[in-house]
Amino acid sequence: MELTDFCSKEARFDLDKPCVRENRKFYTNGKVLVWEDNVEEEETNLKHPDFTRFLKDWSEVKEFYEVDKIDYEPKIITCPDCSGNGYITCDTCTGSGNVDCSHCGYEGYCIICEGEGKLDKCDCENGKTLEENTVEIIEGLYFSANIFYLLQQLEGCKFSLPQTDDERLYGKWGNGGFLLIVREYIVGKIISKIVL
């Protein structure tokens, strides 16, 4: 595994490549932020946000815990968002590029997709994506199995327990640390914390 596996597949905000700030090299896909410490490289002048602002909170975490590894292998599937087309079909015209006027019945050009029948390029890679699964690592705390799988590849990976007033979960590994965002989802009457 390469640390660049934590980078985004999109070039948005230059997240498709790592950046160096204050002798740390940061990698992120927008869901998980991983960094290496003691990097002897020049700072990069990219569009990345200033990730160093998270380091103060991370340095205040007192305890990190090892978590049992999961038996999981990421699975590539046809993207459910675009049905493997690589783009999002326009819901207004259902992909035809034309719509019927609700008042007169005239068929005309769809103004939502500008007659293209499709909207944005999908975030998947050529109609393929990783199947989304979650895994419970601590009671009530669920991880994206794909992200947890990647984190487990980091040497000496350990996690902090999420703080009730913090939306972040911190961790450390052999040569650095990481940060994940925790969101609460209500499933029935149970509030579950899911690390995206």
N, C-alpha and C positions, 0 to 999 in steps of 0.2 A: 504494500500500500504506500502511496505517496501522499504527503500532506496536501498537495494540490487537489486531491480527491475531495477535500472540504471546500474548495472554491466553487463558485457558481458556474453553471453552464452558460449563463448569459453574460454579456459584457456590460450590463447596467452598472453604473457607478464603479466600473473597473473591478467588480467582484470576481471576475473570471481569472484574476491573477492575485498573488499575494502582495502585501505592502509591508514596508519596514518602517517602524517608528520606535524611537527610544531603545534601540538595540533589541527589539523584538520583531519577529516576522509573523504577520497575521494572515490567516486564511479564513474565508467565510463564504457561505452560500446564502446568507441572510437568515438562516435558522440556527446554525451553530457557528461559534467563533472559536478557532483554535489558534494558539500561538506558540512559537518557540522562543525561548529566552537566550540571551547572550549571543545575538547574531552580529557578526562583524561585517555588516554591509551598509552602504550609504542609504539614507532615508529615501524612500520613493515618493515622488510627487504625483500621486494618483488621486482620483476622485473619492477614495474611500472616506467614510466618516472617521472621526478621531476615536479609534478603539481604545486608546490608552486611558480614557475616562473610566473604563470598567475595572482597571487594575487596582484601584484603591479598595473597592468593595471586595474584590477577589483576595487581596492580601489580608483582609480582616477575618476571613474564614478560618476557624481554628481547627476543625476536624474534617478529614476526608475519609471515605470508607470504600473498601473494595466491594464490588458487586459481582455476584456469580455471572459467569459468561453464559450467553444463550446459544443454543444450537440453532443457528439461523443462517441461511444463505440468501442474499437478495435475489429476487426473481424479476426478470424483465418481461413485461406484458405489453399488449397493445394498449395505447393510451385511451382511457375511458372518456377524457375530456374532448378529444377530437376524433375518436373512433379510428385512430391510426392515420388520419389525413394529414396531420402536421399543422392544421389551422382550425380555428373555431368557426363552425357554421353559424350563419346569421339566423337567430330565432325568429325574427320578424318575417322574413321571406322563406324560411326553411331551406335556404341554400339556393333558391332559384334566381335570386337577383331581382325578382318582380313581386309586387304585392297588388291585391285587389282593394280598391277604394271601398270602405265600408258604407259610403253614402251613395255612390253611383254605380259601383260594380266594375269600374274601369280598371284594367290591369296596367300598372305603371312601374316605373323604376323605383326600387327600394332605396329610400334616402338614408337608411341606417347603415347599410353596407356599400352604398354608392353603386348598386347594381352588380357587385362582385359575387354575392352569395356567401361570402366569408368575411370574418372580422379579423381579429389579430392572429398572428402566428402563435401556435400553441407553445407552451413552455417545455414540451417534451422534446425528445431527440428523434426527428424523422418518424413520428408516430409511435415511438416506443418510450416506455417509462418504467420506473421501478414500482412494483406492486406495493401498496401502502398497507402496512400491518403495524400493530402496536404490541408492546410487550410490557408487562407489569414487572418492575424491578424492585420496588419497595411497595408495601401495601398502599394502594390508592395513588401511586405514582406510575404513570405509563410513559413509555418512550416510543417514538417512531422507531420501529425495529431496524430500519435502514441506517438511521443515524447512530443508534446504539451499536450496531454491527461495526460501523466505521470507528467509533470511539474505542471499542474493545481492541482494535488493532494497535492502538497507541500503547507503547511500553509503560507499564506501571500505572495504568489508568485508574483513578479513584474519583469518587463523587462526594460532594457535600450534600447534606439534607436541605431541601428547599426551605427557605424562611417564609413564615406566614405572611409577612408584609412585603416580600420581594417577589418579583416575577422572574427572577433569574436563578438558575441552578449552576453552581460553579464546580469545576473539577480540576484535577492536575494530572500530569503524566510526566514521564522521565525527564523531559527537557522543556517543560512549559505548563500551560494551563488551557482551560477552555471554559466557555460560557454558553448556556442554552437558555432559551426563553420558555417559561412555564405558563400555560394557559389553563384556566378552569373550564371544564365542560360539564354540563348537567346531563346525566344519562338517567332517565327516570327520576328518582328522588336522590340519587347519589351524585355528589360533586366529585369529579375525578380531576386530578391534575395530570395534564398531558404535556410532556416535553416534546415540542415539535421538531 
